Amino acid sequence: MSDYNFLMESRLSPEQFAVVGLISRLAAEQGLNLYLVGGAVRDLTYGQQIVRDLDFAVEGSPQRILRSLPAADSPAASRGTASERGLMVEHQALDESRNAADLRFANGVRVEVAMCRDDLPGRPGQRPEIRPATIFEDLRRRDFSINAMAVSLHPNSRGLLLDPTNGAGDIERRELRALYSRSFFDDPVRIFRLLRLGLRLDFKPDERTQRWFDAALEERVWERLDAAQQTRELAAILREDHPERVLKELAERKLLAGLDKKVAAVHLAYDRFARIRNVLQTVPGADAFLLNFHALVEKLGNEHVQRLANKIIGETKIIKVTLSFDREAKKLERTLVGAKAVLPSQVYSLLSPLPQPLLLFVLTHSSQAKVHNRIKNYLFKAPAVRASLPRTELQSLGVKAGPEFDRILEKIFALQLDGKIKSHQQLMKELRAAAGIKEPPPIPVKKPAAGAPVPAPAKSAGKTATKPAPAKAAQKPPERAAELAVQKKPPVILKKGTGKGGKKTAAPPRGSGKHKKR
């Protein structure tokens, strides 16, 4: 059996793991049984490297947890550390009918916290009656067995897997299995989920599920989705890695009208989604959701774009950013190729106040290489330079943390970003200049006296010291130089007598073999 404590720690992102820890702690303080359920447990069991959904189910009212969550607009938010500020709730949307809430934290993690419930089917086309339930009842009413698993987050049973419908076995067989015959009739959105999950995971429905699915299609139950179901499913499709595959499949099956008739009436630019995915693969942590939304609605009229933005995006501030993509992108392109964006520090000053989705939109829609290079330099180089700012070196000069400390670091950041600091010596010089500290006086170097021998270099450990080069003859004392010059030539010994032509001859040196013994 898998160790789900280890899987959560190793497979969840650090931000996701921090959110799991926060909500687990708040539930334990309230005496509530909390479970990680649905897609997260499925992805952990299947071995997915990226876990998409964090869905929590609680036996009892989730309001007791929601009231304890720190809000991003609270006075304490500005006083916390960076990790504490990341666990502040930036957005919360309540669904009173399901007693559930969708949350988005400041660190970008999205979760759902919902009450464990049982759905009592009503008449066709009407939402089922909901009542509080245990975790096992909650799991048995879900769509497919692979989503009907839970991991306990209670301190006394943390990591325990609950799998009453053998979803782990279906994951091993790569099958989608509905839990009862009227599953698609009671909740028609499961038709869309089966196609979407099948394309993402490459799973196939088992034989019975396929029969139930075909019967639901024949009865056209997909036309019965209410507005909330349509919104959630469209948002889920736009968060897929390959939304174009899902949308194309739905269009070919004539099912897209069940989510939105106006979207189904236009020809979608499927290649736009593929380009967004390919470009953003190189940007760590990039969220393609808003860009995919733009690609979905770009051929619709303004009225329907606004309507779908209100339904799918929901947040007024983010809607405003998304609907201004085209206009703001053209302005930004002109700025990035102009004289105000020559240096990387200038580009940083221009781009840092802007929302990242706008930068990603320009990156995926612009055809200018200069624009691409400058945005990528901002996205990749600038964070690396900022992470290595010389805080320790500045503290060693006696500058204490505060506004002046931050001002100096920002100046050094701009110089490093522009490549104007290339050595540690130059860095320290710039730090002293920015802090108003005088340069230390140079250490005097003593010159050796004339005629003094040059000291041999010290031998380093593990290495053979090189023999110093002989000094030039001009640097030697005159007496010694003359002596060496005489030693280099063999002595000439003159003998009495003459050679041929009446010239005196020199005796050969001793040891040459030409002397005769006397």
Sequence and secondary structure as in RCSB ss.txt:
>XXXX:A:sequence
MSDYNFLMESRLSPEQFAVVGLISRLAAEQGLNLYLVGGAVRDLTYGQQIVRDLDFAVEGSPQRILRSLPAADSP
AASRGTASERGLMVEHQALDESRNAADLRFANGVRVEVAMCRDDLPGRPGQRPEIRPATIFEDLRRRDFSINAMA
VSLHPNSRGLLLDPTNGAGDIERRELRALYSRSFFDDPVRIFRLLRLGLRLDFKPDERTQRWFDAALEERVWERL
DAAQQTRELAAILREDHPERVLKELAERKLLAGLDKKVAAVHLAYDRFARIRNVLQTVPGADAFLLNFHALVEKL
GNEHVQRLANKIIGETKIIKVTLSFDREAKKLERTLVGAKAVLPSQVYSLLSPLPQPLLLFVLTHSSQAKVHNRI
KNYLFKAPAVRASLPRTELQSLGVKAGPEFDRILEKIFALQLDGKIKSHQQLMKELRAAAGIKEPPPIPVKKPAA
GAPVPAPAKSAGKTATKPAPAKAAQKPPERAAELAVQKKPPVILKKGTGKGGKKTAAPPRGSGKHKKR
>XXXX:A:secstr
   HHHHHHHHS HHHHHHHHHHHHHHHHTT EEEEETHHHHHHHHT SS   EEEEEES THHHHTTS BTTSG
GGGTS HHHHHTSEEEEEEETTTTEEEEEETTS EEEEEE EEEE  STTS  EEEE  HHHHHHTSSBGGGS E
EE STTTTT EE TT HHHHHHHTEE BSSTTHHHH THHHHHHHHHHHHHT EE HHHHHHHHHHHHTTGGGG 
 HHHHHHHHHHHHTSS HHHHHHHHHHTT GGGT HHHHTS   HHHHHHHHHHHTTSTT   HHHHHHHHHTTS
 HHHHHHHHHHHT  HHHHHHHHTHHHHHHHHHHHHTSGGGSSHHHHHHHHTTS HHHHHHHHHH   HHHHHHH
HIIIIIHHHHHHT  HHHHHHTT  SSHHHHHHHHHHHHHHHTT   SHHHHHHHHHHHHT             T
T         TTS         GGGS HHHHHHHHHHHS   EEEEEE GGG EEEE  TTSS     
